[in-house]
């Protein structure tokens, strides 16, 4: 690599670092949405803290496991689809992405007791989806992602060519594609006991793992052939051709999550109709290992391609989520079950335990920004379930409100999930539950490569199927 190539390589490294600094790193806390476990609970909008009488209590409220009197096996699958209709520089483009994956597998083991109950549960659950997609294209007359490129140069003598840097500041056609895939998973162990009649206490230990795979592809091209000068002969007989055709850029960031957290729960049943539950999740710390790589090449009008060495690195850092408190209740009236939850979390208390992976930003800097930019949220969930004795089945509906944790709502919109579900007894021991969740929202985003706002109209659909076997 010659001196000019080394200079360009250094410029590209700095471009990447400054671009990374421009992104809201606190968004690492809010990748995807945590929608829960179990088709029955999800069909009721996630209002399950005051119900929690099946395997999914391992996630919603471990105290509720004490209500289960028979062994239970649970298997669940989910199909997710995200669609994004984006407006960028006057152009509309649609993109969608879908994935099907195992959603849960677990076991519940009631232990025979003389009085009360003692129940253990063990399981694996996917609790958060990272699916996202964006495709945009347009003629950017005010910005270039990479303002420097190499002129091709040749000498009259048959010697190795050398090159110069030239500024390209605007008037390029930009086409960008972003894909985000992955999930956050929990391996959970729970225990519940009936400490006195109709009063249950529970505890869960969750081991966290997960992966988020982010990829970005950007092409900015000289479609109108504006960056194409006539050959210029210098005094040393070098001929310069300023003939940029396109920059091709690819970025990938693979993040591995790990950590543990605990959860305490209580549930109290009043008579035959009313149940009240509460859960407390103390602050939990996650370690994130990021491996990223960037690569570029430059295409010229004459068909030549200049390949720039791949830039690769990896880093580790830790983040800490604040307390989560959830209060829920349910009421059963004949064949109708109604439930509601409210979850409270003060995101301004979130912290980076180590320096973030941002050039020139310290732990104290970003934690100050977290306190300044984030606020507390109250997630509201409610739902209902109706038993149809003639069909020996149940139908469900629900709603979940997920408000933005940002004081400036434009950075992260509120999200409203509408849910529906049903269950069918396949035989005396086997139950099939289905749930459907839908949300749509609008957001405006800007990245450091295009430097122009994109208006996004996003929809997310999730279909969950769970088979429960009790014996």
N, C-alpha and C positions, 0 to 999 in steps of 0.2 A: 504494500500500500504506500503510494507516494505521499509527499508532503501535503499536496492539495487534498488528496483523499482523506488524510488524517484530519485536516482542518474541517472538512465537511462532516466527517464522523463525529468530531467533537461538538459541532454545531447541532447535529441531530440529537445527540445525547442531551444537550441543554434544552432543546425544544421539547423533548419528551418530559424532562423534569418539570419545566415550567407549565406544560400542559397538565401534568398530574396535579400540580399545586392548584390549578384553577378548578379542579373537580371538588365537589363537597364530600370530603372523606367521611364525614359523619353518616353518610348514606349506607355505610357498611352495616350499621345497626338495623336498617330497614329494608334489606334485600328481600324481595318477595313479601308474601303475607302468610302469617301463621294462622291457618284455618282450622286446625284441629284434627281429631282422630275419630273414626267411627261414622258409618253412614247414617245411623239413627240420630246421633247428636248433631251431625252436620246438616241433616235435613231439617232440624229444628233451629237452625241458625246458630248453633253452638251454645244455646242456652241450656246447659247441662250440669252446671255445678250443683244445682238443687235437685237433680234427678240421679245421675251417676249410678245406675243400677245394672250396668253391663260392663264388658271388658274395657270399653273406652274410658271408664272412670280412672284408669291408670294415668290418663292424661288430664282429664277435666277436674276430678276431685277424688284422690285416692281413698278418702274416708268412705265413699259410696260403695266400694268393693265389699264392705262388710254386709251388705244387703244380699249378696249372691250366696245361694245355698247349695248350688250344684257346680261341678267342674264345668269349665267353659273353654272351648277353643275358638279362636277368631282368625279369619283370613280376609284381607281386604285389598282391593286394587283401585287405582284411580287413573282417569284419563283427563289431561289438562289441555286446553287450547287457548292461546292468546292471539289476539288480532289487533293490529295497529294501523290506523288510517292517519298518515302524516302529511302535513302541509309545510313545504320548505321552499322558500324563494319563489312562491307562486305555483309550485308543482305539487300535486297530490300523488301519493304512492301508498299502496296497501301491502301489508306483509302479515303472515301468520305462521305460527309454530305450534306443534302439538307433541305430546309425549304420553306414553302409558307406562305405568310402573307399579310395583308392589307398594301398597300403602300401609299395611299393618299385618303383623302376625303375632299372636300371643296366647297365653294360657292363664287361667284363673283356677286356684286350688283352695277351696274351702277346707279347713281342718275341723273335724268333728269336735264339738265342745259340749260340756254339760249344760252350760247356759251362755247366752250371748253368741258371739261369733269371732272367728279368727280366720282371715282370708289372706292368701299370698297371690301375687300376680307377677308375671314376667312377660316382657314383650319388646318388639321392635316396631317403631312407628316413624313414618315420614310426616313431619309436622309443619314443614314450610317448603314452598315451591319458589324457585328462582327464575322461572321461565319469563323471558322477555325478548322482544324483537323490534327492530326499527330499520326501515329502508327509506332513504331520501336521495334526491338528486336535484340539481339546479345550477344555473350559471351565476357564480358569485363574482360580482364586479368590484367588491370592496375588500376581498380578503384572499390570502393564500395560506394553506396550512404550513407549507415549507417554503419560506421566502427566498431561499438560496438554492441554486442548482448548478451543475457543472456545464460549462460550454464545452462542446467537443472541439479539440484543437489538433492540428496536424502541422508537421514541418515539411518543407520541400525535400529535405534529405530523408532517406529511409531510416529514421530513428524512432524511438518510442514516443508516442504523443504525450503531451501533458495538457492540463486543463486549468480553467479559471472559474471562479465563482461569479454568478450573475444574479442580481436581485429580480425576483418575480413576485410582485406584491398583490396582484389582483387579476381579474378577468380570466378566471379558470372555471371550467365546468367540473363540479364536485359531485361525486356519487359515493354514498356511504352506506354501509350495512353493519348493523350491530345485532349480535345474537348472545343471549344469556341463558344458560341452562344449568340445572342442578337442584339440590334439595338439602335441607337440614334434617337430620335423623336423630332419634333417641332410642337407646337401649335402656329399658326401664325396669326397675324392681320396686314393687309396692307391697305394703302391708296395711291391713285395716283390722280394727277390732271394735266390737260393741262394748264399750266400757260400762255402760248402764243401759237399761231398756230404751231402745230407739235413739240412742246417742252413740255415734260412731266417730272414731278418730283414725286418721290415716297418714301415711308417710310414703313419699316416693323418692328414689334416687335415680337420676337420669344421667346417663353418659352420652355426651353429644358428639356427633361426627357429621361430616357433610362436605360437599364440594360444590363450588360455583365455577363454571367455565364460561369466561367472557371473551368474546372475540370481536374485533372491529376491523373492517376492510374499508379503505378509502382510496379512491382514484380521483386525482384532479388533473384534468387534461386541457391542453391548448386547442380546443375544438375549432376556434376561429383563426388559428394559426397566427396569433398576434405576437408570439414570442419567437420570431424567425427573422433574423437579420441577414443581410447579404454578406458573403464572405469578405473578411477584412484582412489584408496582408500587413503584418507588422514588420518593423525594421529587421528583425532576426529571421525573416522569411517564414514565420509562423502564420498559418491561415486559421482564422477563428470562424466557426459556424455556430451561431446562437439558434439552435433548432430544437428546443424542448417540445416533446409531444405529450408526455404524461409522467406524473409521479404515481407509483403504486406502493401503498403502505399497508402493512398488516400488523395488528397488535393482538396479543393474547395475554390474558391474566387468569391463571388458575389458582383459586383460593381453597385451601383445606382448613376446615374448622374442627376444633376439638375442645372439650371442656366437660365439666360436670355441674349439675345444679340439683338442689333439693327442693321439695315442696311438702308443705303441711296442709292437711285438710280436716274439716269437721263437717258432720252432717247430722241434723236432728229432725226426727219425724214427729209431727204433732197429730195425733189421731191417725185416721186412715187417709186423710186427704192432703195434708200440707207437709212439705219438707223444705228445710232451709239449709244451705251449705255455705261454707267459706273456705277459701284457700289463700295461702301465703307462700310466695316464692321469694326467698331472700336474694340479694344481689348475687349474680353469677358471672364468672370470668371465662372468656373464650380466648383460646390461642388461635391465631390465624397465620398460616404460612402461605405466602404468595410467591408464585413463580411466574414471571412475566418475560415476554420476548417481543421485540420489535424488529421488523425487517423492511427494507425499502429497495426499490430499484427505479431507475430513470430510463424512460424510453425516448428515443430521438426520432425525428421525422424520417431519417434515412433507414430506420429499422434497427439501429444499434441499441443495445441495452447496457446500462451501467449498473452493476450490482454492488450494493453497499453492505459491508459486514453486518451480520445479525447482532443485535444488542440484546443480551440476556442477563438476568439477575434474579435473585430471590431474597426474600426478607421475611422476618417473623415479627409479629407484634401482638399485643393483648388488649382486649377491650372488656369493659365491665358494664353489665346491664343493671339497672336499679331494681328495687323492690317491685313486686306485682301483687296487688290485693284484688281478690274477686269475691263478690257476694252474689248468691243466687238463691232462687226459690222456685218451687213448683206447687201447683194445686190441681188435684184430680177431682173432677166432677162427673160422675157416672163414667161414660166412655171417652171423655175428653180430658186431656192432660195439657195444662198451660204452664209455661216456664219463662223465666226472665233472669238475666245476669247483668251485672255491671262490673267492669274491670277497670282498675285505676293504676296508672303508671306515670311517674314523674320523670320524663326523659331528660330534663335538665340536669339530673343527677348521674347520667351516663358518663363514663370516663374512659379515656385511653390509659391503660396501666403502663405502657411504654411509649416511646416516641412513635408517631405515625409514619407510614412509608411515603412521606411527602418531602420533597427537597426543601430544606431550609425551615421546616416547621417542627417545633418541639412539642413535647407532651403538654406542657403548661399552656402553650399557644392554642392548641386545638381544644383542650378542656375549657379554656376561657370561651372559645367560640361555641362549644356545646351549651354552656350555661346561658350564653347570650341569645342563641338562635332557637333552642328547643324549649318545649313547655310540657306541662302534664296533660295527659289524655284520659278520657273516660270512654272506654269501649262498651257499647250497649248491645245486648243480644236478647232476642226473645223469639219464642216459637210455640207451636202447638202440635198435638198428636191426637188423632181421632181413631178409635177402634171401631171397625165395621164387622160386627159379629157374623153377619150372613156370609161374608166373604172370608172371614177369619184372617183379616189383614188390617193394616194401619196406614193411614195417610198423614203426611206432615207438611208443615210450612214454617218458614221463619225469616228473620231479618237480623242482620248484623251491621252495626255502624262502626267503622274504623276511622276515627278522626286523625287529621294530620298532626304529627308531633312537632312540626315547625311553627314558629310564630308567624313567619311569612308563608302563607298557605300556598303560594304559587310554586314553591320548591317541591312540595309533596302534597298531592290533593287528598281530600277526604274520600273515603271509599264506602259505598253502600252495597252490601251483598244481600241478594234475594235468594232464598233457598226453598227447595221442595223435596219431598221424599215419600217413600212407601216401603212397606215390608210385607212379606208373604211367608207363611209357614209352609215349608216344603214337606215336612212331616212333623211328628211330635217333638223331635229333638233338634231340628235344623231350621234356622231362620235366615232368609235372604233379605237384606236391607239395601235400598238404593237411595242415593241422594244426588241432587243437582244444585250447583251453586253458580250464580251469575253476578258479575259486577262490571260496570263501565265507568270510565272517568276521563276527564280531559286534563291535559297538562302541557305546559310550555317548557321546552328544554333547549339549552344551548351548550355545545361542547367547544373545546379549545381548537378543534381542527377546522370546523366550518365557521365558527364565530357568528352564526346567524340563528335566530330563533326558529324552532320547529314546533308547530302546534300539533299535538298528538291526541287522537281520539282512540282510546284503548278499551278493549273488552276482554274479560277473562271468564272462561267457563270451566267448571270442574264437575266431572261425573265420578261418583264413588260407589263401589259395590262391596258389601261385606257379608260374609257367611259366618254365622255363629252356630256352634254345635254345643249343646248342653247335655250332660249325661251323668 
